[in-house]
């Protein structure tokens, strides 16, 4: 879910090349999608 993505993004923020939490969430969503994981609303 988006809530889980936000939690992961907050934990990984310092490792990601993102300035905002929204950008970090998009990176995490893209990674999940490439692994075959679907993100539900």
PDBQT receptor file of N, H, CA, C and O in Angstrom, charges set to zero:
ATOM      1  N   UNK A   1       0.838  -1.190   0.000  1.00  0.00    +0.000 N 
ATOM      2  CA  UNK A   1       0.000   0.000   0.000  1.00  0.00    +0.000 C 
ATOM      3  C   UNK A   1       0.881   1.251   0.000  1.00  0.00    +0.000 C 
ATOM      4  O   UNK A   1       2.086   1.176   0.242  1.00  0.00    +0.000 OA
ATOM      5  N   UNK A   2       0.272   2.377  -0.270  1.00  0.00    +0.000 N 
ATOM      6  H   UNK A   2      -0.706   2.438  -0.466  1.00  0.00    +0.000 HD
ATOM      7  CA  UNK A   2       1.012   3.647  -0.268  1.00  0.00    +0.000 C 
ATOM      8  C   UNK A   2       1.611   3.928   1.114  1.00  0.00    +0.000 C 
ATOM      9  O   UNK A   2       2.698   4.495   1.221  1.00  0.00    +0.000 OA
ATOM     10  N   UNK A   3       0.897   3.527   2.163  1.00  0.00    +0.000 N 
ATOM     11  H   UNK A   3       0.014   3.065   2.075  1.00  0.00    +0.000 HD
ATOM     12  CA  UNK A   3       1.389   3.749   3.520  1.00  0.00    +0.000 C 
ATOM     13  C   UNK A   3       2.681   2.965   3.763  1.00  0.00    +0.000 C 
ATOM     14  O   UNK A   3       3.612   3.470   4.391  1.00  0.00    +0.000 OA
ATOM     15  N   UNK A   4       2.730   1.735   3.264  1.00  0.00    +0.000 N 
ATOM     16  H   UNK A   4       1.974   1.325   2.754  1.00  0.00    +0.000 HD
ATOM     17  CA  UNK A   4       3.932   0.914   3.407  1.00  0.00    +0.000 C 
ATOM     18  C   UNK A   4       5.089   1.497   2.595  1.00  0.00    +0.000 C 
ATOM     19  O   UNK A   4       6.234   1.500   3.046  1.00  0.00    +0.000 OA
ATOM     20  N   UNK A   5       4.775   1.991   1.393  1.00  0.00    +0.000 N 
ATOM     21  H   UNK A   5       3.845   1.989   1.027  1.00  0.00    +0.000 HD
ATOM     22  CA  UNK A   5       5.795   2.620   0.553  1.00  0.00    +0.000 C 
ATOM     23  C   UNK A   5       6.376   3.840   1.269  1.00  0.00    +0.000 C 
ATOM     24  O   UNK A   5       7.587   4.059   1.250  1.00  0.00    +0.000 OA
ATOM     25  N   UNK A   6       5.503   4.632   1.900  1.00  0.00    +0.000 N 
ATOM     26  H   UNK A   6       4.519   4.454   1.915  1.00  0.00    +0.000 HD
ATOM     27  CA  UNK A   6       5.959   5.828   2.614  1.00  0.00    +0.000 C 
ATOM     28  C   UNK A   6       6.866   5.443   3.775  1.00  0.00    +0.000 C 
ATOM     29  O   UNK A   6       7.878   6.102   4.014  1.00  0.00    +0.000 OA
ATOM     30  N   UNK A   7       6.517   4.387   4.496  1.00  0.00    +0.000 N 
ATOM     31  H   UNK A   7       5.695   3.852   4.302  1.00  0.00    +0.000 HD
ATOM     32  CA  UNK A   7       7.326   3.919   5.614  1.00  0.00    +0.000 C 
ATOM     33  C   UNK A   7       8.710   3.487   5.129  1.00  0.00    +0.000 C 
ATOM     34  O   UNK A   7       9.723   3.845   5.731  1.00  0.00    +0.000 OA
ATOM     35  N   UNK A   8       8.749   2.722   4.047  1.00  0.00    +0.000 N 
ATOM     36  H   UNK A   8       7.926   2.432   3.558  1.00  0.00    +0.000 HD
ATOM     37  CA  UNK A   8      10.024   2.269   3.484  1.00  0.00    +0.000 C 
ATOM     38  C   UNK A   8      10.843   3.467   3.014  1.00  0.00    +0.000 C 
ATOM     39  O   UNK A   8      12.047   3.536   3.265  1.00  0.00    +0.000 OA
ATOM     40  N   UNK A   9      10.196   4.407   2.335  1.00  0.00    +0.000 N 
ATOM     41  H   UNK A   9       9.219   4.352   2.131  1.00  0.00    +0.000 HD
ATOM     42  CA  UNK A   9      10.889   5.588   1.819  1.00  0.00    +0.000 C 
ATOM     43  C   UNK A   9      11.499   6.409   2.957  1.00  0.00    +0.000 C 
ATOM     44  O   UNK A   9      12.614   6.916   2.829  1.00  0.00    +0.000 OA
ATOM     45  N   UNK A  10      10.777   6.540   4.059  1.00  0.00    +0.000 N 
ATOM     46  H   UNK A  10       9.871   6.129   4.163  1.00  0.00    +0.000 HD
ATOM     47  CA  UNK A  10      11.298   7.293   5.201  1.00  0.00    +0.000 C 
ATOM     48  C   UNK A  10      12.532   6.604   5.775  1.00  0.00    +0.000 C 
ATOM     49  O   UNK A  10      13.492   7.271   6.161  1.00  0.00    +0.000 OA
ATOM     50  N   UNK A  11      12.511   5.282   5.834  1.00  0.00    +0.000 N 
ATOM     51  H   UNK A  11      11.731   4.740   5.521  1.00  0.00    +0.000 HD
ATOM     52  CA  UNK A  11      13.655   4.537   6.360  1.00  0.00    +0.000 C 
ATOM     53  C   UNK A  11      14.862   4.616   5.430  1.00  0.00    +0.000 C 
ATOM     54  O   UNK A  11      16.002   4.657   5.894  1.00  0.00    +0.000 OA
ATOM     55  N   UNK A  12      14.615   4.639   4.109  1.00  0.00    +0.000 N 
ATOM     56  H   UNK A  12      13.689   4.606   3.732  1.00  0.00    +0.000 HD
ATOM     57  CA  UNK A  12      15.682   4.615   3.117  1.00  0.00    +0.000 C 
ATOM     58  C   UNK A  12      16.085   6.003   2.628  1.00  0.00    +0.000 C 
ATOM     59  O   UNK A  12      16.962   6.115   1.771  1.00  0.00    +0.000 OA
ATOM     60  N   UNK A  13      15.473   7.053   3.144  1.00  0.00    +0.000 N 
ATOM     61  H   UNK A  13      14.761   6.962   3.840  1.00  0.00    +0.000 HD
ATOM     62  CA  UNK A  13      15.660   8.405   2.626  1.00  0.00    +0.000 C 
ATOM     63  C   UNK A  13      17.138   8.789   2.503  1.00  0.00    +0.000 C 
ATOM     64  O   UNK A  13      17.540   9.358   1.488  1.00  0.00    +0.000 OA
ATOM     65  N   UNK A  14      17.945   8.489   3.509  1.00  0.00    +0.000 N 
ATOM     66  H   UNK A  14      17.619   8.026   4.333  1.00  0.00    +0.000 HD
ATOM     67  CA  UNK A  14      19.351   8.900   3.466  1.00  0.00    +0.000 C 
ATOM     68  C   UNK A  14      20.146   8.132   2.409  1.00  0.00    +0.000 C 
ATOM     69  O   UNK A  14      21.190   8.607   1.963  1.00  0.00    +0.000 OA
ATOM     70  N   UNK A  15      19.667   6.952   2.001  1.00  0.00    +0.000 N 
ATOM     71  H   UNK A  15      18.818   6.566   2.363  1.00  0.00    +0.000 HD
ATOM     72  CA  UNK A  15      20.363   6.151   0.991  1.00  0.00    +0.000 C 
ATOM     73  C   UNK A  15      19.910   6.474  -0.427  1.00  0.00    +0.000 C 
ATOM     74  O   UNK A  15      20.596   6.132  -1.390  1.00  0.00    +0.000 OA
ATOM     75  N   UNK A  16      18.775   7.121  -0.561  1.00  0.00    +0.000 N 
ATOM     76  H   UNK A  16      18.218   7.400   0.221  1.00  0.00    +0.000 HD
ATOM     77  CA  UNK A  16      18.229   7.425  -1.880  1.00  0.00    +0.000 C 
ATOM     78  C   UNK A  16      18.685   8.802  -2.346  1.00  0.00    +0.000 C 
ATOM     79  O   UNK A  16      18.985   9.680  -1.537  1.00  0.00    +0.000 OA
ATOM     80  N   UNK A  17      18.732   8.972  -3.652  1.00  0.00    +0.000 N 
ATOM     81  H   UNK A  17      18.489   8.258  -4.309  1.00  0.00    +0.000 HD
ATOM     82  CA  UNK A  17      19.123  10.256  -4.234  1.00  0.00    +0.000 C 
ATOM     83  C   UNK A  17      17.865  11.095  -4.456  1.00  0.00    +0.000 C 
ATOM     84  O   UNK A  17      17.543  11.460  -5.587  1.00  0.00    +0.000 OA
ATOM     85  N   UNK A  18      17.159  11.394  -3.367  1.00  0.00    +0.000 N 
ATOM     86  H   UNK A  18      17.420  11.098  -2.449  1.00  0.00    +0.000 HD
ATOM     87  CA  UNK A  18      15.889  12.121  -3.447  1.00  0.00    +0.000 C 
ATOM     88  C   UNK A  18      15.883  13.262  -2.439  1.00  0.00    +0.000 C 
ATOM     89  O   UNK A  18      16.433  13.153  -1.344  1.00  0.00    +0.000 OA
ATOM     90  N   UNK A  19      15.244  14.360  -2.839  1.00  0.00    +0.000 N 
ATOM     91  H   UNK A  19      14.796  14.448  -3.729  1.00  0.00    +0.000 HD
ATOM     92  CA  UNK A  19      15.152  15.517  -1.952  1.00  0.00    +0.000 C 
ATOM     93  C   UNK A  19      13.891  15.503  -1.101  1.00  0.00    +0.000 C 
ATOM     94  O   UNK A  19      13.889  16.027   0.013  1.00  0.00    +0.000 OA
ATOM     95  N   UNK A  20      12.815  14.907  -1.619  1.00  0.00    +0.000 N 
ATOM     96  H   UNK A  20      12.816  14.482  -2.524  1.00  0.00    +0.000 HD
ATOM     97  CA  UNK A  20      11.547  14.899  -0.894  1.00  0.00    +0.000 C 
ATOM     98  C   UNK A  20      11.065  13.467  -0.689  1.00  0.00    +0.000 C 
ATOM     99  O   UNK A  20      11.526  12.539  -1.353  1.00  0.00    +0.000 OA
ATOM    100  N   UNK A  21      10.135  13.309   0.238  1.00  0.00    +0.000 N 
ATOM    101  H   UNK A  21       9.761  14.063   0.778  1.00  0.00    +0.000 HD
ATOM    102  CA  UNK A  21       9.574  11.986   0.509  1.00  0.00    +0.000 C 
ATOM    103  C   UNK A  21       8.784  11.482  -0.695  1.00  0.00    +0.000 C 
ATOM    104  O   UNK A  21       8.740  10.279  -0.952  1.00  0.00    +0.000 OA
ATOM    105  N   UNK A  22       8.161  12.401  -1.431  1.00  0.00    +0.000 N 
ATOM    106  H   UNK A  22       8.196  13.378  -1.222  1.00  0.00    +0.000 HD
ATOM    107  CA  UNK A  22       7.387  11.998  -2.613  1.00  0.00    +0.000 C 
ATOM    108  C   UNK A  22       8.300  11.404  -3.679  1.00  0.00    +0.000 C 
ATOM    109  O   UNK A  22       7.957  10.404  -4.309  1.00  0.00    +0.000 OA
ATOM    110  N   UNK A  23       9.467  12.024  -3.882  1.00  0.00    +0.000 N 
ATOM    111  H   UNK A  23       9.746  12.837  -3.370  1.00  0.00    +0.000 HD
ATOM    112  CA  UNK A  23      10.429  11.491  -4.848  1.00  0.00    +0.000 C 
ATOM    113  C   UNK A  23      10.930  10.124  -4.394  1.00  0.00    +0.000 C 
ATOM    114  O   UNK A  23      11.056   9.205  -5.204  1.00  0.00    +0.000 OA
ATOM    115  N   UNK A  24      11.214   9.992  -3.115  1.00  0.00    +0.000 N 
ATOM    116  H   UNK A  24      11.112  10.738  -2.457  1.00  0.00    +0.000 HD
ATOM    117  CA  UNK A  24      11.694   8.721  -2.579  1.00  0.00    +0.000 C 
ATOM    118  C   UNK A  24      10.633   7.636  -2.749  1.00  0.00    +0.000 C 
ATOM    119  O   UNK A  24      10.959   6.489  -3.053  1.00  0.00    +0.000 OA
ATOM    120  N   UNK A  25       9.366   7.999  -2.554  1.00  0.00    +0.000 N 
ATOM    121  H   UNK A  25       9.101   8.931  -2.308  1.00  0.00    +0.000 HD
ATOM    122  CA  UNK A  25       8.283   7.025  -2.720  1.00  0.00    +0.000 C 
ATOM    123  C   UNK A  25       8.214   6.540  -4.164  1.00  0.00    +0.000 C 
ATOM    124  O   UNK A  25       7.974   5.357  -4.409  1.00  0.00    +0.000 OA
ATOM    125  N   UNK A  26       8.423   7.442  -5.122  1.00  0.00    +0.000 N 
ATOM    126  H   UNK A  26       8.618   8.403  -4.923  1.00  0.00    +0.000 HD
ATOM    127  CA  UNK A  26       8.400   7.056  -6.534  1.00  0.00    +0.000 C 
ATOM    128  C   UNK A  26       9.539   6.093  -6.849  1.00  0.00    +0.000 C 
ATOM    129  O   UNK A  26       9.357   5.151  -7.620  1.00  0.00    +0.000 OA
ATOM    130  N   UNK A  27      10.716   6.321  -6.257  1.00  0.00    +0.000 N 
ATOM    131  H   UNK A  27      10.864   7.086  -5.630  1.00  0.00    +0.000 HD
ATOM    132  CA  UNK A  27      11.853   5.425  -6.453  1.00  0.00    +0.000 C 
ATOM    133  C   UNK A  27      11.518   4.036  -5.906  1.00  0.00    +0.000 C 
ATOM    134  O   UNK A  27      11.761   3.029  -6.572  1.00  0.00    +0.000 OA
ATOM    135  N   UNK A  28      10.964   3.983  -4.699  1.00  0.00    +0.000 N 
ATOM    136  H   UNK A  28      10.768   4.801  -4.158  1.00  0.00    +0.000 HD
ATOM    137  CA  UNK A  28      10.610   2.706  -4.076  1.00  0.00    +0.000 C 
ATOM    138  C   UNK A  28       9.534   1.996  -4.895  1.00  0.00    +0.000 C 
ATOM    139  O   UNK A  28       9.619   0.787  -5.110  1.00  0.00    +0.000 OA
ATOM    140  N   UNK A  29       8.524   2.738  -5.353  1.00  0.00    +0.000 N 
ATOM    141  H   UNK A  29       8.456   3.720  -5.178  1.00  0.00    +0.000 HD
ATOM    142  CA  UNK A  29       7.462   2.147  -6.177  1.00  0.00    +0.000 C 
ATOM    143  C   UNK A  29       8.038   1.565  -7.460  1.00  0.00    +0.000 C 
ATOM    144  O   UNK A  29       7.659   0.467  -7.868  1.00  0.00    +0.000 OA
ATOM    145  N   UNK A  30       8.942   2.285  -8.093  1.00  0.00    +0.000 N 
ATOM    146  H   UNK A  30       9.250   3.177  -7.762  1.00  0.00    +0.000 HD
ATOM    147  CA  UNK A  30       9.562   1.799  -9.324  1.00  0.00    +0.000 C 
ATOM    148  C   UNK A  30      10.368   0.538  -9.092  1.00  0.00    +0.000 C 
ATOM    149  O   UNK A  30      10.327  -0.387  -9.903  1.00  0.00    +0.000 OA
ATOM    150  N   UNK A  31      11.098   0.496  -7.994  1.00  0.00    +0.000 N 
ATOM    151  H   UNK A  31      11.131   1.247  -7.335  1.00  0.00    +0.000 HD
ATOM    152  CA  UNK A  31      11.876  -0.691  -7.652  1.00  0.00    +0.000 C 
ATOM    153  C   UNK A  31      10.955  -1.874  -7.395  1.00  0.00    +0.000 C 
ATOM    154  O   UNK A  31      11.218  -2.982  -7.862  1.00  0.00    +0.000 OA
ATOM    155  N   UNK A  32       9.883  -1.645  -6.656  1.00  0.00    +0.000 N 
ATOM    156  H   UNK A  32       9.669  -0.745  -6.277  1.00  0.00    +0.000 HD
ATOM    157  CA  UNK A  32       8.920  -2.714  -6.366  1.00  0.00    +0.000 C 
ATOM    158  C   UNK A  32       8.299  -3.235  -7.658  1.00  0.00    +0.000 C 
ATOM    159  O   UNK A  32       8.162  -4.444  -7.844  1.00  0.00    +0.000 OA
ATOM    160  N   UNK A  33       7.926  -2.320  -8.548  1.00  0.00    +0.000 N 
ATOM    161  H   UNK A  33       8.037  -1.338  -8.397  1.00  0.00    +0.000 HD
ATOM    162  CA  UNK A  33       7.312  -2.701  -9.819  1.00  0.00    +0.000 C 
ATOM    163  C   UNK A  33       8.272  -3.560 -10.648  1.00  0.00    +0.000 C 
ATOM    164  O   UNK A  33       7.850  -4.534 -11.270  1.00  0.00    +0.000 OA
ATOM    165  N   UNK A  34       9.553  -3.203 -10.659  1.00  0.00    +0.000 N 
ATOM    166  H   UNK A  34       9.895  -2.411 -10.153  1.00  0.00    +0.000 HD
ATOM    167  CA  UNK A  34      10.531  -3.961 -11.434  1.00  0.00    +0.000 C 
ATOM    168  C   UNK A  34      10.755  -5.352 -10.845  1.00  0.00    +0.000 C 
ATOM    169  O   UNK A  34      11.219  -6.256 -11.539  1.00  0.00    +0.000 OA
ATOM    170  N   UNK A  35      10.425  -5.522  -9.562  1.00  0.00    +0.000 N 
ATOM    171  H   UNK A  35      10.048  -4.787  -8.998  1.00  0.00    +0.000 HD
ATOM    172  CA  UNK A  35      10.540  -6.822  -8.911  1.00  0.00    +0.000 C 
ATOM    173  C   UNK A  35       9.253  -7.630  -9.034  1.00  0.00    +0.000 C 
ATOM    174  O   UNK A  35       9.178  -8.755  -8.541  1.00  0.00    +0.000 OA
ATOM    175  N   UNK A  36       8.247  -7.068  -9.684  1.00  0.00    +0.000 N 
ATOM    176  H   UNK A  36       8.308  -6.154 -10.085  1.00  0.00    +0.000 HD
ATOM    177  CA  UNK A  36       6.990  -7.777  -9.871  1.00  0.00    +0.000 C 
ATOM    178  C   UNK A  36       5.989  -7.577  -8.751  1.00  0.00    +0.000 C 
ATOM    179  O   UNK A  36       5.001  -8.307  -8.663  1.00  0.00    +0.000 OA
ATOM    180  N   UNK A  37       6.232  -6.600  -7.896  1.00  0.00    +0.000 N 
ATOM    181  H   UNK A  37       7.034  -6.008  -7.967  1.00  0.00    +0.000 HD
ATOM    182  CA  UNK A  37       5.327  -6.312  -6.784  1.00  0.00    +0.000 C 
ATOM    183  C   UNK A  37       4.367  -5.211  -7.214  1.00  0.00    +0.000 C 
ATOM    184  O   UNK A  37       4.796  -4.179  -7.729  1.00  0.00    +0.000 OA
ATOM    185  N   UNK A  38       3.087  -5.423  -7.009  1.00  0.00    +0.000 N 
ATOM    186  H   UNK A  38       2.738  -6.261  -6.591  1.00  0.00    +0.000 HD
ATOM    187  CA  UNK A  38       2.110  -4.391  -7.352  1.00  0.00    +0.000 C 
ATOM    188  C   UNK A  38       1.826  -3.539  -6.114  1.00  0.00    +0.000 C 
ATOM    189  O   UNK A  38       1.743  -4.046  -4.996  1.00  0.00    +0.000 OA
ATOM    190  N   UNK A  39       1.680  -2.246  -6.343  1.00  0.00    +0.000 N 
ATOM    191  H   UNK A  39       1.746  -1.834  -7.252  1.00  0.00    +0.000 HD
ATOM    192  CA  UNK A  39       1.398  -1.302  -5.258  1.00  0.00    +0.000 C 
ATOM    193  C   UNK A  39      -0.062  -0.906  -5.350  1.00  0.00    +0.000 C 
ATOM    194  O   UNK A  39      -0.510  -0.371  -6.364  1.00  0.00    +0.000 OA
ATOM    195  N   UNK A  40      -0.801  -1.174  -4.281  1.00  0.00    +0.000 N 
ATOM    196  H   UNK A  40      -0.437  -1.609  -3.457  1.00  0.00    +0.000 HD
ATOM    197  CA  UNK A  40      -2.222  -0.837  -4.246  1.00  0.00    +0.000 C 
ATOM    198  C   UNK A  40      -2.408   0.484  -3.528  1.00  0.00    +0.000 C 
ATOM    199  O   UNK A  40      -1.598   0.869  -2.685  1.00  0.00    +0.000 OA
ATOM    200  N   UNK A  41      -3.483   1.172  -3.870  1.00  0.00    +0.000 N 
ATOM    201  H   UNK A  41      -4.141   0.859  -4.555  1.00  0.00    +0.000 HD
ATOM    202  CA  UNK A  41      -3.791   2.465  -3.245  1.00  0.00    +0.000 C 
ATOM    203  C   UNK A  41      -4.162   2.300  -1.802  1.00  0.00    +0.000 C 
ATOM    204  O   UNK A  41      -4.451   3.285  -1.123  1.00  0.00    +0.000 OA
TER     205      UNK A  41
